[in-house]
């Protein structure tokens, strides 16, 4: 049987969404990119993967998050009007 807590309620902070690396490091990546640094130099200087830098630049330029990853590959949106063709037959 459940009973009421005698001490009252406690505040709890629960994060609802994790922040991607490219969002957290966006100001540093944009600053280095505008200074003329390349993707490899930025990734080595900040200690992040080379795939994170283009994601941050894409977010900065378009305001849209890049597509997610599925099985280690980028998810491609199917174009309407094009029939699906399997990769292997």
Backbone bond lengths (Angstrom), bond angles and torsions (degrees), N, CA, C in turn:
res aa  C-N    CA-C-N  psi(-1)  N-CA   C-N-CA  omega(-1)  CA-C   N-CA-C  phi
1 X - - - 1.438 - - 1.530 109.25 -
2 X 1.314 115.63 138.05 1.456 120.72 -179.16 1.521 110.91 -84.03
3 X 1.326 115.53 146.50 1.457 119.45 176.69 1.518 108.63 -131.41
4 X 1.297 116.67 161.25 1.454 121.53 -178.31 1.518 110.25 -76.30
5 X 1.317 115.43 148.22 1.457 120.38 176.22 1.523 108.91 -75.28
6 X 1.311 115.43 135.36 1.460 118.75 -176.01 1.529 112.98 -86.06
7 X 1.298 118.53 -16.99 1.465 121.20 -174.22 1.523 113.88 -98.10
8 X 1.278 119.27 -6.86 1.465 120.53 179.18 1.524 111.80 98.64
9 X 1.304 115.13 -170.66 1.457 121.50 -176.06 1.522 110.70 -97.43
10 X 1.289 115.69 154.12 1.461 122.16 174.88 1.524 108.61 -118.18
11 X 1.317 115.27 144.25 1.465 119.53 177.31 1.519 109.13 -75.80
12 X 1.297 115.38 136.14 1.457 120.94 177.53 1.517 108.18 -129.66
13 X 1.326 115.85 137.87 1.464 121.06 178.33 1.520 108.34 -109.03
14 X 1.318 115.59 118.30 1.455 121.38 -177.83 1.520 108.11 -118.57
15 X 1.332 117.99 116.48 1.467 118.63 177.58 1.530 109.92 -71.27
16 X 1.308 116.11 130.77 1.455 120.34 -178.50 1.515 112.82 -91.56
17 X 1.321 117.33 -19.25 1.454 120.29 -178.09 1.522 107.72 -150.13
18 X 1.321 116.37 134.76 1.462 119.96 176.79 1.515 109.04 -83.98
19 X 1.298 116.19 151.68 1.455 121.17 -178.19 1.535 108.82 -95.57
20 X 1.303 115.82 129.54 1.460 120.87 179.26 1.527 110.21 -68.63
21 X 1.340 116.10 155.43 1.464 120.48 -178.97 1.521 111.59 -59.65
22 X 1.324 116.66 -39.78 1.466 118.47 -177.16 1.521 111.53 -68.37
23 X 1.334 118.34 -25.63 1.457 120.02 176.06 1.522 111.17 -76.83
24 X 1.329 116.43 -39.58 1.457 120.26 -178.13 1.531 111.88 -69.31
25 X 1.325 117.55 -34.88 1.460 121.53 -176.02 1.521 112.55 -102.50
26 X 1.318 117.21 12.41 1.460 121.85 -175.74 1.527 113.80 -55.31
27 X 1.332 121.25 -47.29 1.473 119.07 -178.69 1.531 113.37 -61.31
28 X 1.330 117.02 -40.42 1.460 120.02 179.62 1.520 111.60 -67.72
29 X 1.334 116.25 -41.39 1.466 120.52 -178.77 1.522 110.41 -65.91
30 X 1.335 117.46 -44.32 1.463 121.31 -179.60 1.525 110.54 -64.07
31 X 1.326 116.81 -42.05 1.462 120.28 179.48 1.526 111.61 -61.21
32 X 1.329 117.19 -44.16 1.463 120.26 179.47 1.525 111.41 -69.57
33 X 1.340 116.16 -36.25 1.457 119.98 179.84 1.526 111.21 -66.83
34 X 1.326 116.99 -41.90 1.459 120.38 179.07 1.524 111.84 -69.43
35 X 1.336 117.07 -22.86 1.465 121.14 176.68 1.529 111.27 -78.37
36 X 1.337 116.77 -8.72 1.455 120.09 176.01 1.514 114.80 104.60
37 X 1.328 118.29 8.06 1.462 120.82 179.45 1.519 110.14 -76.71
38 X 1.321 116.02 147.49 1.453 121.73 178.62 1.520 111.65 -86.10
39 X 1.318 115.45 172.84 1.458 121.65 -177.57 1.524 111.22 -62.13
40 X 1.330 117.42 -44.39 1.463 120.14 -179.19 1.525 111.71 -63.95
41 X 1.312 117.29 -42.51 1.465 120.83 179.92 1.529 111.35 -64.94
42 X 1.329 117.04 -41.57 1.460 121.10 179.45 1.523 110.52 -64.54
43 X 1.326 116.78 -45.11 1.465 119.79 -177.96 1.523 111.18 -65.75
44 X 1.339 118.11 -38.66 1.467 120.55 177.97 1.527 111.53 -69.59
45 X 1.323 117.94 -39.30 1.460 120.96 -177.73 1.533 111.75 -68.44
46 X 1.329 117.46 -36.45 1.459 121.04 -177.57 1.526 113.15 -94.09
47 X 1.334 116.77 -8.64 1.457 120.48 179.06 1.517 113.69 71.92
48 X 1.323 116.60 35.95 1.462 121.36 178.91 1.512 109.04 -121.82
49 X 1.322 117.24 168.45 1.448 121.68 179.72 1.514 112.28 -71.66
50 X 1.322 115.92 155.14 1.461 120.69 -178.04 1.528 112.16 -69.11
51 X 1.332 118.56 -18.45 1.463 120.63 179.03 1.526 112.25 -81.24
52 X 1.321 117.86 -15.25 1.471 121.82 -178.94 1.531 110.73 -76.33
53 X 1.320 117.28 -35.77 1.467 121.48 -175.19 1.533 111.94 -64.69
54 X 1.333 120.62 -49.02 1.473 118.65 177.51 1.525 113.18 -61.85
55 X 1.353 116.70 -32.01 1.463 119.20 176.81 1.523 111.04 -63.16
56 X 1.318 117.12 -42.19 1.467 121.27 179.32 1.525 111.17 -67.15
57 X 1.306 117.07 -41.69 1.473 120.64 179.46 1.528 110.20 -65.19
58 X 1.332 116.13 -39.53 1.469 120.84 177.66 1.535 110.24 -62.53
59 X 1.327 117.30 -44.07 1.458 121.39 178.52 1.525 110.98 -62.75
60 X 1.322 117.47 -40.39 1.457 121.25 -179.06 1.529 111.88 -67.60
61 X 1.326 116.90 -41.42 1.462 120.80 -176.09 1.523 113.23 -76.88
62 X 1.333 117.04 -40.31 1.459 119.93 -173.84 1.520 114.04 -104.20
63 X 1.328 117.41 -22.38 1.454 120.32 -175.64 1.513 113.20 80.36
64 X 1.335 117.55 6.56 1.459 122.17 179.96 1.524 109.40 -115.13
65 X 1.318 115.50 142.26 1.456 119.60 176.47 1.520 109.14 -73.16
66 X 1.332 117.22 146.43 1.464 119.07 178.65 1.522 111.40 -69.99
67 X 1.314 116.29 163.26 1.456 121.57 179.20 1.519 110.17 -64.69
68 X 1.321 117.04 154.35 1.458 121.75 -178.26 1.514 112.58 -76.07
69 X 1.322 114.97 177.58 1.458 122.27 -179.67 1.518 109.74 -106.25
70 X 1.323 116.89 139.24 1.453 122.76 175.38 1.523 107.16 -131.58
71 X 1.300 117.59 120.21 1.472 123.04 178.48 1.519 112.15 54.01
72 X 1.316 118.05 38.49 1.454 121.17 176.98 1.516 114.68 80.44
73 X 1.330 117.27 1.44 1.471 120.48 179.30 1.517 108.88 -122.49
74 X 1.296 116.85 155.22 1.464 120.64 177.10 1.523 109.92 -68.62
75 X 1.296 114.95 142.78 1.454 119.96 177.07 1.523 108.00 -79.26
76 X 1.302 117.53 127.38 1.462 121.81 178.90 1.523 108.79 -103.66
77 X 1.308 116.02 131.17 1.459 119.39 176.07 1.528 108.50 -76.13
78 X 1.318 115.40 135.88 1.455 119.93 178.99 1.512 110.00 -72.83
79 X 1.296 116.34 134.00 1.455 121.30 177.72 1.519 109.05 -80.39
80 X 1.311 116.72 134.53 1.458 119.61 179.52 1.524 109.08 -68.76
81 X 1.305 115.46 141.06 1.454 120.58 179.34 1.522 113.53 92.01
82 X 1.302 118.40 -13.44 1.457 120.65 177.68 1.522 108.83 -99.49
83 X 1.338 117.06 126.28 1.472 118.30 179.52 1.537 110.53 -71.41
84 X 1.333 115.65 151.48 1.455 120.71 179.25 1.512 109.62 -74.65
85 X 1.314 116.58 129.20 1.461 121.10 175.14 1.521 107.77 -120.47
86 X 1.353 117.15 124.10 1.458 118.78 179.45 1.517 111.61 -66.36
87 X 1.324 115.80 150.91 1.463 120.57 -177.02 1.526 110.93 -66.18
88 X 1.326 115.47 -39.81 1.473 120.12 -178.65 1.517 109.26 -121.22
89 X 1.314 115.47 145.11 1.472 119.78 177.33 1.481 110.86 -119.24
